[in-house]
Amino acid sequence: MSQQNPGQMFQPATGLRLKVGGSRLGTIDPAAIAKAEAALKSLAGNFAQWLADEITKLEAARQQIKEHGITVETVETLYFRAHDLKGLGTTYGYPLITRIAGSLCRMIDDKEKRASTPLELVDAHIDAIKAAVRDDIKSDEHPVGSVLVEELERRVRAMAT
């Protein structure tokens, strides 16, 4: 009796074009991709204001924690604000913000450990995001950005052990 192959390994595509059109499921019209990229580019002028709005929301979440302490509601709001920035940072031209916000999310992701979250490390993440925008530090290829995000991530990892 022959054996059936229970599964296959495959390497996922890494480029946008490959992700949306380079598979056996069919292709997306290159003109549609170009149109989407042009639409995104036309919105780029709004990115600075949208990023500022997201940071204002993050700062408001931090202020709620300072006023009311770490509660289920305050830390959840902080988590959602950080998660939004994690998803939007790169889109807005700041992959460093995506990485810093991702570190903040990891730190407060475990609902069981949220109450013991060190507020000074929350502050350090938020201040780092604000500094990245203020000083136009967009990626971890910048020497200051690299040191900053690596130290934040190291401290979050140390909390987990």
C-alpha positions in Angstrom: 0.0 0.0 0.0 1.4 3.4 -0.8 1.9 6.2 1.7 0.3 9.5 1.2 2.2 12.7 1.8 0.5 14.2 4.9 1.8 17.7 4.3 4.2 19.9 2.4 6.7 22.5 3.4 6.9 25.7 1.4 8.7 29.0 1.8 6.3 31.9 2.0 6.8 34.8 -0.3 8.4 37.9 1.2 7.6 40.7 -1.3 4.2 42.3 -1.7 3.9 41.4 -5.3 4.7 37.8 -4.4 2.3 37.8 -1.5 -0.6 39.0 -3.5 0.1 37.7 -6.9 2.9 35.2 -7.2 1.2 32.1 -6.1 -0.7 29.2 -7.7 -3.9 30.9 -6.5 -3.7 33.3 -9.4 -2.3 36.7 -9.9 -3.4 40.2 -9.3 -3.2 42.7 -12.1 0.1 44.6 -11.9 -1.9 47.7 -12.8 -4.1 47.2 -9.7 -0.9 47.0 -7.5 0.5 50.1 -9.1 -2.8 51.9 -8.5 -2.8 50.8 -4.8 0.8 52.0 -4.4 0.0 55.3 -6.0 -3.0 55.8 -3.7 -0.8 55.1 -0.7 1.8 57.5 -1.9 -0.9 60.2 -2.4 -1.9 59.8 1.3 1.7 60.1 2.5 1.2 63.9 3.0 -1.2 63.0 5.8 1.0 60.6 7.6 2.7 63.1 9.9 -0.6 64.3 11.2 -2.0 60.8 11.6 1.1 59.7 13.4 0.8 62.7 15.7 -2.8 61.8 16.4 -1.8 58.2 17.3 0.9 59.4 19.6 -1.6 61.8 21.3 -3.8 58.8 21.9 -0.9 56.8 23.3 0.1 59.7 25.6 -3.6 59.9 26.8 -3.5 56.2 27.7 -0.3 56.8 29.7 -1.9 59.7 31.5 -4.9 57.5 32.4 -2.5 55.0 34.0 -0.8 57.7 35.9 -4.1 59.0 37.2 -5.9 55.8 37.9 -3.1 53.2 38.1 -2.8 50.0 36.2 -6.3 48.6 35.9 -7.8 46.2 33.4 -9.2 49.2 31.5 -6.2 51.5 31.5 -3.7 48.9 30.5 -6.0 47.5 27.8 -6.3 51.0 26.3 -2.5 51.4 26.4 -2.1 48.0 24.7 -4.6 48.9 21.9 -2.8 52.3 21.3 0.6 50.6 21.2 -0.8 47.8 19.0 -2.1 50.4 16.5 1.3 52.1 16.4 2.9 48.7 15.9 0.8 48.3 12.8 1.0 51.8 11.5 4.6 52.9 12.2 6.1 51.4 9.1 3.3 52.5 7.0 3.9 56.1 8.2 7.6 55.8 7.4 8.8 54.9 10.9 9.7 51.2 11.1 11.5 52.0 14.4 8.2 53.0 15.9 6.7 49.7 14.8 9.6 47.9 16.6 9.3 50.0 19.8 5.5 49.7 19.9 5.9 45.9 19.4 8.2 45.8 22.4 5.7 47.7 24.5 2.9 45.3 23.3 5.0 42.3 24.3 5.6 43.8 27.7 1.9 44.2 28.5 0.6 41.3 26.4 0.2 38.8 29.3 -3.0 39.9 31.1 -1.8 37.9 34.2 1.4 40.0 34.5 0.1 43.4 33.5 -0.4 44.6 37.1 3.3 44.2 37.8 4.4 46.2 34.7 7.1 48.7 35.6 5.7 52.1 34.8 9.1 53.5 34.1 9.6 51.0 31.3 6.2 52.0 29.9 7.3 55.6 30.0 10.6 54.7 28.4 8.8 53.1 25.4 6.4 56.0 25.0 9.2 58.6 25.3 11.3 56.7 22.8 8.4 56.8 20.3 8.0 60.5 20.8 11.7 61.0 20.5 11.9 59.1 17.2 9.3 61.4 15.7 10.8 64.5 17.2 14.3 63.7 16.0 13.2 62.1 12.7 14.8 58.7 13.6 12.9 56.4 11.3 14.7 53.1 11.5 17.0 51.0 13.6 19.7 51.6 11.1 20.1 55.0 12.8 22.8 54.6 15.5 20.6 56.2 18.2 17.5 54.3 17.1 19.4 51.0 17.2 20.8 51.4 20.7 17.4 52.7 22.0 15.2 49.9 20.7 17.8 47.2 21.5 17.9 48.4 25.1 14.1 48.5 25.4 13.8 45.0 24.0 16.5 43.7 26.3 14.7 45.1 29.3 11.4 43.6 28.2 13.1 40.2 27.7 14.7 40.5 31.2 11.2 40.9 32.7 10.1 37.6 31.2 12.8 35.6 32.9 
